[in-house]
Amino acid sequence: MTIDIIQLSSAIILIIAVLLQRRGAGLGSAFGGQGNVYRTKRGMEKYLFVLTIILAVIFLSISLVNIIF
């Protein structure tokens, strides 16, 4: 029961973290949007990127623990 609550809350926080990230070039470059511009992540953008990776690892590990038990 507790594992389910932790998994649900980590999933919601992970979704929010992914939605907060800026949209990349995606299909915009195909229609004349951004070109091949390489830039580094700085400040809050880098923090959010690292947080998203950490949350994904937490969610995956909790999911595996939930399958085992």
LOMI-303788 format. One line per 8 residues: number of its first residue (from 1); for each residue x, y, z of N, C-alpha, C. Coordinates in steps of 0.001 Angstrom, whole numbers, plus 500000, padded with zeros to 6 digits. Atoms other than C-alpha are relative to their C-alpha. Layout:
NUM) X:Y:Z:X:Y:Z:X:Y:Z; ... $
This chain:
1) 500826:498803:500000:500000:500000:500000:500874:501265:500000; 499117:498841:499932:502764:502447:500904:500815:500134:498716; 499222:499968:501238:504768:501482:497823:499157:500569:498870; 500896:499474:501040:501744:502234:495641:499857:501515:500089; 500130:498552:499812:501370:505711:497128:501283:500710:499576; 498718:499407:500395:505089:506444:496675:500156:499959:498486; 499893:500121:501455:504934:505181:493082:499080:501003:499297; 500940:499051:500591:501878:507291:492283:500488:501434:500139 $
9) 499527:498631:499809:503349:510447:493785:501257:500275:499176; 498817:499790:500828:506685:509944:492021:499634:500098:498525; 500454:499906:501390:504845:509424:488729:499426:501382:499708; 500590:498666:500197:502908:512672:489153:501090:501066:499972; 498905:499027:499970:506051:514621:490071:500859:499881:498745; 499232:500203:501229:507888:513067:487096:499279:500610:498800; 500772:499404:501087:505095:514114:484729:500107:501517:500033; 499896:498546:499870:505202:517666:486073:501395:500476:499585 $
17) 498628:499610:500346:509004:517799:485717:500225:499940:498490; 499849:500111:501452:508819:516626:482103:499246:501126:499298; 500792:498939:500629:506091:519132:481249:500592:501387:500225; 499394:498702:499728:508046:522003:482813:501207:500294:499124; 498829:499780:500835:511007:521476:480531:499604:500701:498716; 500257:499292:501255:511268:523699:477500:499931:499008:498861; 500116:500877:501161:510281:522156:474232:501242:500154:499147; 498819:499986:500846:513217:521209:472035:499623:500378:498576 $
25) 500243:499651:501398:513518:521755:468301:498913:499115:499414; 501017:500917:500473:511467:518668:467506:499768:500113:498504; 500329:499850:501412:509655:519045:464206:500126:501439:499543; 499869:498589:500364:510152:522800:464294:501145:500252:499040; 498864:499811:500897:513503:522456:462561:499668:499538:498588; 500383:500473:501333:511842:520623:459681:499238:501074:499234; 500799:498954:500632:509651:523647:458998:500661:501369:500077; 499279:498735:500003:512345:526307:459185:500144:500632:501360 $
33) 499846:499458:498650:512472:526707:462951:501456:500123:500365; 498616:499916:499544:515662:526478:464923:500889:499124:499133; 499030:500783:500763:518708:525310:463029:500786:499105:500931; 499139:500829:499169:521526:523227:464384:500756:500874:500988; 499407:499163:498972:522206:525343:467422:500268:499117:501208; 499637:500791:498837:524091:523581:470171:500213:500951:501166; 499849:499148:498838:523776:525101:473587:500022:499123:501243; 499923:500761:498766:524392:524020:477129:498869:500417:500926 $
41) 501032:499703:499011:521875:523809:479913:500654:500742:501160; 499466:499217:498890:522406:526377:482643:498896:500296:501004; 500903:499555:498949:520803:527295:485914:498850:499045:500249; 501199:500761:499676:517253:526140:486491:499726:498903:498976; 500224:501000:501044:517103:524282:483170:500832:498739:500259; 499138:501136:499692:520037:522075:484160:499506:499271:501245; 500521:500595:498774:518595:521506:487635:498758:499165:499699; 501219:500716:500353:515253:520461:486148:500314:498746:499182 $
49) 499582:501151:500796:517000:518133:483676:500525:498890:500899; 499446:500985:499072:518947:516387:486443:498906:499442:500903; 501107:500444:499161:515841:516233:488636:499111:499008:499258; 500809:500911:500796:513917:514551:485816:500654:498628:499892; 499286:501276:500068:516603:511879:485458:499918:499265:501334; 500069:500614:498670:516640:511252:489207:498606:499459:500274; 501373:500455:499793:512844:511026:489333:499673:498779:499145; 500229:501164:500857:512830:508586:486416:500629:498747:500594 $
57) 499332:501140:499376:515331:506339:488198:499236:499558:501247; 500791:500333:498811:513305:506512:491416:498721:499277:499612; 501245:500624:500448:510095:505679:489552:500249:498578:499491; 499679:501327:500527:511732:502742:487759:500330:499026:501127; 499624:500896:498902:513225:501314:490940:498796:499648:500873; 501201:500287:499221:509944:501636:492835:499084:499054:499243; 500814:500908:500812:508144:499929:489956:500530:498578:500073; 499417:501338:499897:510578:497020:490068:499773:499394:501380 $
65) 500272:500491:498637:510199:496731:493852:498542:499598:500134; 501436:500308:499945:506425:496780:493419:499683:498695:499276; 500220:501271:500705:506615:493917:490908:500483:498822:500841; 499437:501097:499191:508803:491831:493216:499113:499669:501181; 500845:500242:498830:506550:492275:496230:498577:500016:499577 $
